[in-house]
Amino acid sequence: MKKLLLLALFSGTWDQAFAKDSDWKLCKGEGIMYGANNKLVLNSYEHRNGEGRANDMTFIFGGNILKGSLDSSESSSGTVKLKGTNSSFKGTASMDYQTGVLNLTGKFTLNKETTDLNASLKCETL
């Protein structure tokens, strides 16, 4: 009976610590790519990585899924590289926590065709 009670207390404490130490956002909006406005979605998960903080990102454009990470230990912006099967993005990600807007600026490549990407995505904390 005591073992079960201790396990329940540990479980509750772990869940609370986990929730207070990470930030999960879903960002969506439009960005200019290939000369047109396109719908874009980005999942952002900021968490501790042992050395500081990391921001894992999953970028979705149509059926293309790109993944990468941004070191967010010192700043809410920096260089980010995202890779997918036939696509990639290299540029800058900058989060404005006051407005909840994530700005992406850089080069997006899909099937070896590169374009400038400039997007402002409104983020919602999940």
Secondary structure as UniProt FT lines:
FT   HELIX           2..20
FT   STRAND          23..33
FT   TURN            34..35
FT   STRAND          36..48
FT   STRAND          53..61
FT   TURN            62..63
FT   STRAND          64..71
FT   STRAND          77..83
FT   STRAND          87..96
FT   TURN            97..100
FT   STRAND          101..110
FT   TURN            111..112
FT   STRAND          113..125
//
